[in-house]
Amino acid sequence: MAILRTVIAQSRFFISEGKENEMFEHGRRMKRHKRWPGWGDGHPGAPGHAVKNKRIHSGRSGEYCVLVGPIPHIPTKKRGGLVMPTTIGRVECRNFSAPNEVRTFEKGKVEIVNVGGATIGRATFEPGWKWSTCVKPIAKTGSCQAAHFGYQVSGTMVTRMDDGTESTTRAGDAVSLPPGHDAWVVGNEPVVFVDFQGMVDYAKKR
């Protein structure tokens, strides 16, 4: 489908359903041509090949797209009867043992890695840590305004929302936490939390 969308996006010529003898370019009526001059004479599917009389529905009611001009060359190969692109993306990997940045605060720290255009944080909260005591002086907001989406590796934490509701998260929990909350560690085990969303500016001194 991605290849099809690419081909459709490159065409400027449209034909209305039921009007197979008329084509329009930017609202101007044009005569049908079997082959557009100067657009190449390659074999079908090759760069420079001009497609003739080929209609594909554009997805909008009553509208078709006429494929004209060169077809983009996309390297492909067959696998299990399907045509698959041969271009493979580059794997990115960065270990938390060598983070891009480390932010420290009372009874805790956040290790930041940047990978694949995303910022991922691993937060460690020691026993006795509480956001309103340890991070609030840095954030300078009434409650934590970061939205968190991640995985709790260890420990137990209680979160209290601004409306007073509380929840407890433990090791093994996947957590989605909206902004507007306080939180604190319960017990003697540190809380380790890997956050895929809320650590871009968390505890960042300004």
PEMO-V523745 format. One record per pair of residues at least 12 apart in sequence whose C-alpha atoms are under 10 Angstrom apart, sorted by sequence separation. I is the first residue (numbers start at 0). GAP is how many residues later the second one is. D is the distance in whole Angstrom. If there is no record, write none. Layout:
# PEMO-V523745
i={I & I}
gap={GAP & GAP}
d={D & D}
This chain:
# PEMO-V523745
i={11 & 12 & 13 & 19 & 37 & 38 & 53 & 54 & 73 & 74 & 98 & 99 & 100 & 108 & 109 & 110 & 130 & 131 & 155 & 156 & 157 & 11 & 12 & 13 & 35 & 36 & 52 & 53 & 54 & 73 & 97 & 98 & 99 & 100 & 108 & 109 & 110 & 130 & 155 & 156 & 10 & 11 & 12 & 14 & 34 & 35 & 51 & 52 & 53 & 96 & 97 & 98 & 99 & 108 & 109 & 154 & 155 & 156 & 12 & 13 & 34 & 35 & 50 & 51 & 52 & 95 & 97 & 98 & 99 & 107 & 108 & 109 & 153 & 154 & 155 & 165 & 167 & 33 & 34 & 35 & 50 & 51 & 95 & 96 & 107 & 108 & 153 & 154 & 160 & 164 & 165 & 166 & 167 & 168 & 169 & 12 & 33 & 34 & 49 & 50 & 51 & 94 & 95 & 106 & 107 & 108 & 142 & 143 & 151 & 152 & 153 & 154 & 160 & 161 & 162 & 163 & 165 & 167 & 168 & 33 & 34 & 49 & 50 & 94 & 106 & 107 & 142 & 143 & 150 & 151 & 152 & 153 & 158 & 160 & 161 & 162 & 163 & 167 & 174 & 32 & 33 & 48 & 49 & 50 & 93 & 99 & 101 & 103 & 105 & 106 & 107 & 142 & 150 & 151 & 152 & 153 & 160 & 161 & 173 & 174 & 175 & 178 & 31 & 32 & 48 & 49 & 50 & 92 & 93 & 94 & 100 & 101 & 102 & 103 & 104 & 105 & 106 & 107 & 141 & 150 & 151 & 152 & 159 & 160 & 161 & 170 & 172 & 173 & 174 & 177 & 31 & 47 & 48 & 49 & 92 & 93 & 98 & 101 & 106 & 107 & 150 & 151 & 152 & 159 & 160 & 169 & 170 & 171 & 173 & 175 & 176 & 46 & 47 & 48 & 91 & 92 & 93 & 98 & 105 & 106 & 107 & 150 & 151 & 158 & 159 & 160 & 168 & 169 & 170 & 46 & 47 & 48 & 91 & 92 & 98 & 105 & 106 & 149 & 150 & 151 & 158 & 159 & 169 & 45 & 46 & 47 & 90 & 91 & 95 & 104 & 105 & 106 & 149 & 150 & 157 & 158 & 159 & 44 & 45 & 46 & 47 & 90 & 91 & 95 & 105 & 148 & 149 & 150 & 157 & 158 & 43 & 44 & 45 & 46 & 89 & 95 & 106 & 107 & 148 & 149 & 156 & 157 & 158 & 43 & 44 & 45 & 46 & 105 & 106 & 107 & 129 & 147 & 148 & 149 & 156 & 157 & 41 & 44 & 45 & 105 & 106 & 121 & 126 & 128 & 129 & 130 & 147 & 148 & 155 & 156 & 157 & 38 & 39 & 40 & 44 & 104 & 105 & 120 & 121 & 122 & 123 & 125 & 126 & 129 & 146 & 147 & 148 & 155 & 156 & 38 & 39 & 104 & 119 & 121 & 122 & 123 & 124 & 126 & 146 & 147 & 154 & 155 & 156 & 37 & 38 & 103 & 121 & 123 & 145 & 146 & 147 & 154 & 155 & 35 & 36 & 104 & 124 & 145 & 146 & 154 & 155 & 156 & 19 & 34 & 35 & 104 & 144 & 145 & 146 & 154 & 155 & 156 & 33 & 34 & 143 & 144 & 145 & 146 & 154 & 155 & 156 & 19 & 32 & 143 & 144 & 145 & 153 & 154 & 155 & 156 & 142 & 143 & 144 & 153 & 154 & 155 & 142 & 143 & 144 & 152 & 153 & 154 & 16 & 141 & 142 & 143 & 152 & 153 & 154 & 140 & 141 & 142 & 143 & 151 & 152 & 153 & 14 & 16 & 141 & 142 & 151 & 152 & 13 & 14 & 15 & 150 & 151 & 152 & 13 & 14 & 22 & 23 & 150 & 151 & 13 & 22 & 149 & 150 & 151 & 13 & 16 & 17 & 19 & 148 & 149 & 150 & 15 & 16 & 17 & 147 & 148 & 149 & 150 & 15 & 16 & 17 & 135 & 147 & 148 & 149 & 14 & 15 & 16 & 134 & 147 & 148 & 149 & 7 & 14 & 15 & 16 & 146 & 147 & 148 & 149 & 7 & 8 & 13 & 14 & 15 & 131 & 132 & 146 & 147 & 148 & 7 & 13 & 14 & 15 & 130 & 131 & 132 & 133 & 146 & 147 & 148 & 12 & 13 & 14 & 130 & 131 & 132 & 145 & 146 & 147 & 3 & 12 & 13 & 129 & 130 & 131 & 145 & 146 & 4 & 11 & 12 & 13 & 129 & 130 & 144 & 145 & 10 & 11 & 12 & 13 & 128 & 129 & 130 & 145 & 10 & 11 & 12 & 128 & 129 & 145 & 7 & 8 & 10 & 11 & 12 & 127 & 128 & 129 & 145 & 7 & 9 & 10 & 11 & 126 & 127 & 128 & 144 & 6 & 7 & 8 & 9 & 10 & 125 & 126 & 127 & 143 & 7 & 9 & 10 & 124 & 125 & 126 & 127 & 143 & 6 & 7 & 9 & 10 & 124 & 125 & 126 & 127 & 6 & 9 & 125 & 126 & 127 & 128 & 6 & 9 & 125 & 126 & 127 & 128 & 138 & 6 & 7 & 125 & 126 & 138 & 139 & 6 & 124 & 125 & 126 & 137 & 138 & 5 & 6 & 124 & 125 & 137 & 138 & 5 & 123 & 124 & 125 & 136 & 137 & 138 & 123 & 124 & 134 & 135 & 137 & 138 & 122 & 123 & 124 & 134 & 136 & 137 & 2 & 122 & 123 & 133 & 134 & 2 & 121 & 122 & 123 & 2 & 121 & 122 & 120 & 121 & 122 & 130 & 120 & 121 & 119 & 120 & 121 & 119 & 120 & 118 & 119 & 120 & 122 & 118 & 119 & 120 & 121 & 117 & 118 & 119 & 120 & 117 & 118 & 119 & 120 & 122 & 118 & 119 & 118 & 120 & 2 & 107 & 109 & 111 & 117 & 118 & 106 & 107 & 108 & 109 & 110 & 111 & 107 & 109 & 109 & 112 & 113 & 111 & 110 & 111 & 109 & 109 & 109 & 108 & 109 & 102 & 104 & 102 & 103 & 104 & 102 & 103 & 104 & 102 & 103 & 101 & 102}
gap={12 & 12 & 12 & 12 & 12 & 12 & 12 & 12 & 12 & 12 & 12 & 12 & 12 & 12 & 12 & 12 & 12 & 12 & 12 & 12 & 12 & 13 & 13 & 13 & 13 & 13 & 13 & 13 & 13 & 13 & 13 & 13 & 13 & 13 & 13 & 13 & 13 & 13 & 13 & 13 & 14 & 14 & 14 & 14 & 14 & 14 & 14 & 14 & 14 & 14 & 14 & 14 & 14 & 14 & 14 & 14 & 14 & 14 & 15 & 15 & 15 & 15 & 15 & 15 & 15 & 15 & 15 & 15 & 15 & 15 & 15 & 15 & 15 & 15 & 15 & 15 & 15 & 16 & 16 & 16 & 16 & 16 & 16 & 16 & 16 & 16 & 16 & 16 & 16 & 16 & 16 & 16 & 16 & 16 & 16 & 17 & 17 & 17 & 17 & 17 & 17 & 17 & 17 & 17 & 17 & 17 & 17 & 17 & 17 & 17 & 17 & 17 & 17 & 17 & 17 & 17 & 17 & 17 & 17 & 18 & 18 & 18 & 18 & 18 & 18 & 18 & 18 & 18 & 18 & 18 & 18 & 18 & 18 & 18 & 18 & 18 & 18 & 18 & 18 & 19 & 19 & 19 & 19 & 19 & 19 & 19 & 19 & 19 & 19 & 19 & 19 & 19 & 19 & 19 & 19 & 19 & 19 & 19 & 19 & 19 & 19 & 19 & 20 & 20 & 20 & 20 & 20 & 20 & 20 & 20 & 20 & 20 & 20 & 20 & 20 & 20 & 20 & 20 & 20 & 20 & 20 & 20 & 20 & 20 & 20 & 20 & 20 & 20 & 20 & 20 & 21 & 21 & 21 & 21 & 21 & 21 & 21 & 21 & 21 & 21 & 21 & 21 & 21 & 21 & 21 & 21 & 21 & 21 & 21 & 21 & 21 & 22 & 22 & 22 & 22 & 22 & 22 & 22 & 22 & 22 & 22 & 22 & 22 & 22 & 22 & 22 & 22 & 22 & 22 & 23 & 23 & 23 & 23 & 23 & 23 & 23 & 23 & 23 & 23 & 23 & 23 & 23 & 23 & 24 & 24 & 24 & 24 & 24 & 24 & 24 & 24 & 24 & 24 & 24 & 24 & 24 & 24 & 25 & 25 & 25 & 25 & 25 & 25 & 25 & 25 & 25 & 25 & 25 & 25 & 25 & 26 & 26 & 26 & 26 & 26 & 26 & 26 & 26 & 26 & 26 & 26 & 26 & 26 & 27 & 27 & 27 & 27 & 27 & 27 & 27 & 27 & 27 & 27 & 27 & 27 & 27 & 28 & 28 & 28 & 28 & 28 & 28 & 28 & 28 & 28 & 28 & 28 & 28 & 28 & 28 & 28 & 29 & 29 & 29 & 29 & 29 & 29 & 29 & 29 & 29 & 29 & 29 & 29 & 29 & 29 & 29 & 29 & 29 & 29 & 30 & 30 & 30 & 30 & 30 & 30 & 30 & 30 & 30 & 30 & 30 & 30 & 30 & 30 & 31 & 31 & 31 & 31 & 31 & 31 & 31 & 31 & 31 & 31 & 32 & 32 & 32 & 32 & 32 & 32 & 32 & 32 & 32 & 33 & 33 & 33 & 33 & 33 & 33 & 33 & 33 & 33 & 33 & 34 & 34 & 34 & 34 & 34 & 34 & 34 & 34 & 34 & 35 & 35 & 35 & 35 & 35 & 35 & 35 & 35 & 35 & 36 & 36 & 36 & 36 & 36 & 36 & 37 & 37 & 37 & 37 & 37 & 37 & 38 & 38 & 38 & 38 & 38 & 38 & 38 & 39 & 39 & 39 & 39 & 39 & 39 & 39 & 40 & 40 & 40 & 40 & 40 & 40 & 41 & 41 & 41 & 41 & 41 & 41 & 42 & 42 & 42 & 42 & 42 & 42 & 43 & 43 & 43 & 43 & 43 & 44 & 44 & 44 & 44 & 44 & 44 & 44 & 45 & 45 & 45 & 45 & 45 & 45 & 45 & 46 & 46 & 46 & 46 & 46 & 46 & 46 & 47 & 47 & 47 & 47 & 47 & 47 & 47 & 48 & 48 & 48 & 48 & 48 & 48 & 48 & 48 & 49 & 49 & 49 & 49 & 49 & 49 & 49 & 49 & 49 & 49 & 50 & 50 & 50 & 50 & 50 & 50 & 50 & 50 & 50 & 50 & 50 & 51 & 51 & 51 & 51 & 51 & 51 & 51 & 51 & 51 & 52 & 52 & 52 & 52 & 52 & 52 & 52 & 52 & 53 & 53 & 53 & 53 & 53 & 53 & 53 & 53 & 54 & 54 & 54 & 54 & 54 & 54 & 54 & 54 & 55 & 55 & 55 & 55 & 55 & 55 & 56 & 56 & 56 & 56 & 56 & 56 & 56 & 56 & 56 & 57 & 57 & 57 & 57 & 57 & 57 & 57 & 57 & 58 & 58 & 58 & 58 & 58 & 58 & 58 & 58 & 58 & 59 & 59 & 59 & 59 & 59 & 59 & 59 & 59 & 60 & 60 & 60 & 60 & 60 & 60 & 60 & 60 & 61 & 61 & 61 & 61 & 61 & 61 & 62 & 62 & 62 & 62 & 62 & 62 & 62 & 63 & 63 & 63 & 63 & 63 & 63 & 64 & 64 & 64 & 64 & 64 & 64 & 65 & 65 & 65 & 65 & 65 & 65 & 66 & 66 & 66 & 66 & 66 & 66 & 66 & 67 & 67 & 67 & 67 & 67 & 67 & 68 & 68 & 68 & 68 & 68 & 68 & 69 & 69 & 69 & 69 & 69 & 70 & 70 & 70 & 70 & 71 & 71 & 71 & 72 & 72 & 72 & 72 & 73 & 73 & 74 & 74 & 74 & 75 & 75 & 76 & 76 & 76 & 76 & 77 & 77 & 77 & 77 & 78 & 78 & 78 & 78 & 79 & 79 & 79 & 79 & 79 & 80 & 80 & 81 & 81 & 82 & 82 & 82 & 82 & 82 & 82 & 83 & 83 & 83 & 83 & 83 & 83 & 84 & 84 & 85 & 86 & 86 & 87 & 88 & 88 & 89 & 92 & 93 & 94 & 94 & 98 & 98 & 99 & 99 & 99 & 100 & 100 & 100 & 101 & 101 & 102 & 102}
d={9 & 5 & 9 & 9 & 9 & 10 & 6 & 7 & 8 & 7 & 6 & 6 & 7 & 10 & 6 & 6 & 8 & 8 & 7 & 5 & 9 & 6 & 8 & 9 & 10 & 9 & 7 & 6 & 10 & 9 & 9 & 6 & 5 & 9 & 8 & 4 & 8 & 7 & 6 & 7 & 10 & 7 & 9 & 10 & 9 & 7 & 8 & 8 & 8 & 9 & 9 & 5 & 7 & 6 & 6 & 8 & 5 & 9 & 10 & 10 & 6 & 9 & 9 & 7 & 8 & 7 & 8 & 8 & 10 & 7 & 5 & 9 & 10 & 6 & 7 & 9 & 10 & 9 & 7 & 8 & 6 & 7 & 8 & 10 & 5 & 7 & 7 & 6 & 9 & 9 & 9 & 10 & 10 & 10 & 10 & 9 & 8 & 6 & 8 & 5 & 9 & 10 & 7 & 8 & 5 & 9 & 10 & 9 & 8 & 8 & 4 & 9 & 9 & 9 & 9 & 9 & 9 & 10 & 10 & 5 & 9 & 6 & 6 & 8 & 6 & 6 & 9 & 9 & 10 & 7 & 5 & 7 & 9 & 8 & 6 & 9 & 10 & 9 & 9 & 8 & 7 & 9 & 5 & 8 & 7 & 10 & 9 & 10 & 9 & 5 & 9 & 8 & 10 & 5 & 6 & 9 & 6 & 5 & 10 & 10 & 10 & 9 & 9 & 8 & 7 & 6 & 8 & 10 & 8 & 10 & 9 & 10 & 9 & 10 & 10 & 9 & 7 & 10 & 9 & 8 & 6 & 8 & 9 & 4 & 8 & 8 & 10 & 10 & 9 & 10 & 9 & 7 & 5 & 7 & 9 & 7 & 10 & 10 & 7 & 7 & 7 & 5 & 9 & 5 & 6 & 8 & 8 & 10 & 10 & 10 & 9 & 9 & 4 & 6 & 10 & 7 & 10 & 9 & 10 & 6 & 10 & 6 & 6 & 7 & 5 & 9 & 10 & 10 & 9 & 6 & 7 & 9 & 6 & 8 & 10 & 7 & 9 & 9 & 5 & 7 & 6 & 6 & 10 & 8 & 6 & 8 & 10 & 6 & 10 & 10 & 9 & 10 & 6 & 6 & 8 & 4 & 9 & 9 & 7 & 6 & 9 & 8 & 10 & 9 & 10 & 8 & 5 & 9 & 6 & 7 & 10 & 6 & 8 & 6 & 9 & 8 & 10 & 8 & 6 & 7 & 7 & 6 & 9 & 9 & 8 & 7 & 9 & 8 & 7 & 9 & 10 & 7 & 5 & 9 & 6 & 7 & 9 & 8 & 10 & 5 & 10 & 9 & 9 & 10 & 10 & 10 & 6 & 6 & 9 & 5 & 7 & 9 & 8 & 10 & 10 & 6 & 7 & 9 & 10 & 10 & 10 & 9 & 10 & 10 & 8 & 5 & 9 & 6 & 6 & 6 & 7 & 7 & 9 & 10 & 10 & 9 & 9 & 10 & 6 & 7 & 8 & 5 & 9 & 9 & 7 & 10 & 10 & 10 & 9 & 5 & 8 & 8 & 7 & 7 & 9 & 10 & 9 & 7 & 5 & 8 & 9 & 10 & 9 & 8 & 7 & 8 & 8 & 5 & 8 & 8 & 7 & 9 & 10 & 9 & 9 & 4 & 8 & 9 & 5 & 8 & 7 & 10 & 10 & 6 & 5 & 9 & 8 & 5 & 6 & 10 & 8 & 5 & 7 & 7 & 4 & 9 & 5 & 5 & 9 & 10 & 5 & 7 & 10 & 8 & 5 & 6 & 7 & 5 & 9 & 10 & 9 & 6 & 9 & 7 & 5 & 7 & 8 & 9 & 9 & 9 & 6 & 6 & 9 & 10 & 10 & 9 & 4 & 7 & 10 & 10 & 10 & 10 & 6 & 6 & 10 & 8 & 7 & 5 & 9 & 9 & 9 & 8 & 10 & 10 & 5 & 7 & 10 & 5 & 9 & 10 & 8 & 4 & 9 & 6 & 6 & 10 & 9 & 9 & 6 & 6 & 9 & 5 & 6 & 10 & 6 & 6 & 7 & 8 & 7 & 6 & 10 & 10 & 7 & 5 & 9 & 9 & 10 & 7 & 5 & 8 & 9 & 10 & 10 & 6 & 7 & 8 & 6 & 6 & 10 & 9 & 6 & 10 & 10 & 7 & 5 & 10 & 9 & 5 & 6 & 6 & 8 & 9 & 9 & 5 & 8 & 9 & 7 & 5 & 8 & 5 & 9 & 5 & 9 & 9 & 8 & 6 & 9 & 6 & 6 & 9 & 8 & 7 & 8 & 7 & 10 & 9 & 4 & 9 & 9 & 7 & 9 & 7 & 6 & 7 & 8 & 10 & 9 & 6 & 8 & 10 & 7 & 6 & 10 & 7 & 7 & 9 & 6 & 10 & 9 & 6 & 9 & 9 & 10 & 8 & 10 & 9 & 8 & 10 & 6 & 8 & 9 & 7 & 9 & 9 & 8 & 7 & 7 & 8 & 10 & 7 & 9 & 9 & 10 & 7 & 10 & 6 & 8 & 9 & 9 & 10 & 5 & 10 & 9 & 10 & 9 & 8 & 6 & 9 & 9 & 9 & 9 & 10 & 7 & 6 & 8 & 10 & 7 & 9 & 5 & 8 & 9 & 6 & 9 & 7 & 6 & 7 & 6 & 8 & 8 & 7 & 5 & 9 & 9 & 7 & 8 & 6 & 6 & 9 & 8 & 6 & 9 & 8 & 5 & 8 & 6 & 10 & 8 & 9 & 6 & 7 & 9 & 9 & 10 & 7 & 5 & 9 & 8 & 6 & 6 & 8 & 4 & 8 & 10 & 6 & 6 & 7 & 5 & 9 & 6 & 7 & 9 & 5 & 8 & 9 & 7 & 7 & 8 & 8 & 8 & 7 & 8 & 6 & 9 & 9 & 7 & 8 & 10 & 7 & 8 & 6 & 9 & 9 & 9 & 10 & 10 & 9 & 10 & 10 & 9 & 10 & 9 & 9 & 10 & 10 & 9 & 10 & 10 & 10 & 8 & 9 & 8 & 8 & 8 & 8 & 9 & 10 & 10 & 7 & 9 & 8 & 10 & 7 & 9 & 10 & 7 & 10 & 10 & 8}
